[in-house]
Amino acid sequence: MTQAEPNRQVVKTVALVAFLVLALVFYFVRLGGLAIAYIGDGKPAGIAIGIGMLLLPIVGVWIVWTTLQAALDHQRLARRIHEEGREVDTSHLARRPSGRIERDAADALFAEVKAEWEADPDNWRSSYRLARAYDYAGDRTRARETMRRAVALEKLERDGK
């Protein structure tokens, strides 16, 4: 893989995200306009429907914002881990034909990374690595929780400097 190929993939991903966000903004504006029209009708049922419709874009904007913020935070941590050469190495692990890591191999990797985390639980790097190990082991809920912890710890480190 050449250097241009990852860059091309990043550009494609950013373009797709930008398109989806713009489509959602268009949808939220249209839905908000309809909601205001229902409220402006003045009838109790129309007002109730309008208020309900107005809540949808508000919740939608919040979901888009928090999702994009989390993605940017995770990308920042991934970039820092890569620059420091501390990524979780999975190249030696057995894989299924689909490319996913075999369960036993993922569990062994998890145990190794968890021991590293237990030695230094307040380091964002070990929390990041643990989140990745949870993900490889298939525990997405704990992976997200641990990644949030890694983001918070990294922010503390950045703000402390």
C-alpha positions as CSV (number, residue, x, y, z in Angstrom):
1,M,0.0,0.0,0.0
2,T,1.4,3.4,-1.0
3,Q,1.3,6.6,1.0
4,A,-1.3,8.0,-1.4
5,E,-3.8,5.1,-0.7
6,P,-4.4,5.8,3.0
7,N,-4.7,9.5,2.1
8,R,-7.3,8.7,-0.6
9,Q,-9.2,6.6,2.0
10,V,-9.2,9.5,4.5
11,V,-10.4,11.9,1.8
12,K,-13.2,9.5,0.9
13,T,-14.2,9.0,4.5
14,V,-14.2,12.8,5.2
15,A,-16.2,13.4,2.0
16,L,-18.8,10.8,3.0
17,V,-19.1,12.2,6.5
18,A,-19.5,15.8,5.2
19,F,-22.2,14.6,2.7
20,L,-24.1,12.8,5.5
21,V,-23.8,15.8,7.8
22,L,-25.0,18.2,5.1
23,A,-27.9,15.8,4.3
24,L,-28.9,15.8,8.0
25,V,-28.7,19.6,8.2
26,F,-31.0,19.8,5.2
27,Y,-33.4,17.3,6.8
28,F,-33.3,19.1,10.2
29,V,-34.0,22.5,8.6
30,R,-36.9,21.1,6.6
31,L,-38.3,19.2,9.6
32,G,-37.9,22.4,11.8
33,G,-39.8,24.4,9.2
34,L,-42.6,21.9,9.2
35,A,-42.7,21.9,13.0
36,I,-43.0,25.7,13.1
37,A,-45.8,25.5,10.5
38,Y,-47.7,23.0,12.7
39,I,-47.2,25.2,15.8
40,G,-48.3,28.3,13.8
41,D,-51.5,26.6,12.9
42,G,-52.7,27.3,16.5
43,K,-54.7,24.1,16.9
44,P,-53.8,22.1,20.0
45,A,-53.1,18.9,18.0
46,G,-50.9,20.8,15.5
47,I,-49.0,22.5,18.3
48,A,-48.4,19.2,20.0
49,I,-47.2,17.6,16.7
50,G,-45.1,20.7,16.0
51,I,-43.4,20.5,19.4
52,G,-42.7,16.8,18.9
53,M,-41.3,17.5,15.4
54,L,-39.1,20.3,16.7
55,L,-37.6,18.0,19.3
56,L,-36.4,15.6,16.5
57,P,-33.9,18.1,14.9
58,I,-32.7,19.2,18.3
59,V,-31.9,15.6,19.4
60,G,-30.5,14.9,15.9
61,V,-28.1,17.8,16.1
62,W,-26.9,16.7,19.5
63,I,-26.4,13.1,18.3
64,V,-24.4,14.2,15.2
65,W,-22.3,16.6,17.3
66,T,-21.4,14.1,20.0
67,T,-20.7,11.4,17.4
68,L,-18.4,13.6,15.4
69,Q,-16.7,14.9,18.6
70,A,-16.1,11.3,19.8
71,A,-14.7,10.3,16.4
72,L,-12.3,13.2,16.3
73,D,-11.2,12.5,19.9
74,H,-10.6,8.8,19.1
75,Q,-8.7,9.8,15.9
76,R,-6.5,12.1,17.9
77,L,-5.6,9.3,20.4
78,A,-5.0,6.9,17.5
79,R,-2.7,9.3,15.8
80,R,-0.7,9.9,19.1
81,I,-0.5,6.2,19.8
82,H,0.8,5.6,16.3
83,E,3.3,8.4,16.5
84,E,4.6,6.8,19.8
85,G,4.7,3.3,18.3
86,R,2.4,1.9,21.0
87,E,-0.4,0.5,18.8
88,V,-1.7,-2.9,19.8
89,D,0.1,-5.4,17.4
90,T,-2.3,-7.9,16.0
91,S,-0.2,-8.9,13.0
92,H,0.8,-12.2,14.6
93,L,-2.7,-13.3,15.7
94,A,-4.6,-16.1,14.1
95,R,-7.5,-14.9,11.9
96,R,-10.7,-16.3,10.6
97,P,-11.3,-16.3,6.8
98,S,-13.3,-13.1,7.3
99,G,-10.2,-11.4,8.7
100,R,-11.5,-11.1,12.2
101,I,-9.1,-12.3,15.0
102,E,-9.8,-15.7,16.3
103,R,-11.6,-15.6,19.7
104,D,-8.8,-17.4,21.6
105,A,-6.2,-15.2,20.2
106,A,-8.2,-12.1,21.0
107,D,-8.8,-13.3,24.5
108,A,-5.0,-13.9,25.0
109,L,-4.2,-10.4,23.6
110,F,-6.9,-9.0,26.0
111,A,-5.3,-10.6,29.0
112,E,-1.9,-9.3,28.1
113,V,-3.1,-5.7,27.5
114,K,-5.3,-5.8,30.7
115,A,-2.3,-6.7,32.8
116,E,-0.5,-3.7,31.3
117,W,-3.5,-1.5,32.1
118,E,-3.7,-2.8,35.7
119,A,-0.1,-1.7,36.2
120,D,-0.9,1.9,35.1
121,P,-4.7,2.5,35.0
122,D,-4.4,6.3,35.0
123,N,-2.4,6.4,31.8
124,W,-4.5,7.2,28.8
125,R,-2.2,5.1,26.6
126,S,-3.0,1.9,28.6
127,S,-6.7,2.8,28.6
128,Y,-6.6,3.3,24.8
129,R,-4.9,0.0,24.3
130,L,-7.3,-1.8,26.6
131,A,-10.2,-0.3,24.7
132,R,-8.7,-1.7,21.5
133,A,-8.3,-5.1,23.1
134,Y,-11.9,-5.1,24.3
135,D,-12.9,-4.3,20.7
136,Y,-10.8,-7.1,19.3
137,A,-12.3,-9.5,21.9
138,G,-15.8,-8.4,20.7
139,D,-16.9,-6.5,23.8
140,R,-18.0,-3.2,22.2
141,T,-19.8,-1.8,25.2
142,R,-16.6,-2.0,27.4
143,A,-14.5,-0.8,24.5
144,R,-16.6,2.4,24.2
145,E,-16.5,3.0,28.0
146,T,-12.8,2.5,28.2
147,M,-12.2,4.7,25.1
148,R,-14.2,7.4,26.8
149,R,-11.9,7.0,29.8
150,A,-8.8,7.2,27.6
151,V,-10.1,10.4,26.0
152,A,-10.8,12.0,29.4
153,L,-7.3,11.0,30.7
154,E,-5.6,12.3,27.5
155,K,-7.5,15.6,27.9
156,L,-6.3,15.9,31.5
157,E,-2.7,15.3,30.3
158,R,-3.0,17.9,27.6
159,D,-4.6,20.5,29.9
160,G,-1.9,19.8,32.5
161,K,0.9,20.7,30.2
